């Protein structure tokens, strides 16, 4: 079992979740974080830390976000998506994007 970062993270990239992860399973892309399913230990400490409610246990991912399970797995091993272990500032326009939906087209891979 793993946890999944969903669409709400796109163009926000809050990193509060990274500080609490005991196994450093987060990977950072240009405008989103993902979770490496091979590293995640299903501890769930990241879920309440996300200010945009973008993280779900795999079995709780909303139906319209299920594709993000595979997307997390793929991007966590993609070139350029590196491990992130310390909190960083959110993207400069995160506040503008945090409540928007239908952001998949905004994802920079």
Secondary structure as GFF3:
##gff-version 3
##sequence-region A 1 109
A	DSSP	beta_strand	3	5	.	.	.	ID=ss1
A	DSSP	three_ten_helix	7	9	.	.	.	ID=ss2
A	DSSP	alpha_helix	16	20	.	.	.	ID=ss3
A	DSSP	beta_strand	26	28	.	.	.	ID=ss4
A	DSSP	beta_strand	33	35	.	.	.	ID=ss5
A	DSSP	three_ten_helix	47	49	.	.	.	ID=ss6
A	DSSP	beta_strand	55	57	.	.	.	ID=ss7
A	DSSP	three_ten_helix	58	60	.	.	.	ID=ss8
A	DSSP	three_ten_helix	63	65	.	.	.	ID=ss9
A	DSSP	alpha_helix	67	75	.	.	.	ID=ss10
A	DSSP	beta_strand	82	83	.	.	.	ID=ss11
A	DSSP	alpha_helix	94	97	.	.	.	ID=ss12
A	DSSP	three_ten_helix	104	106	.	.	.	ID=ss13
###
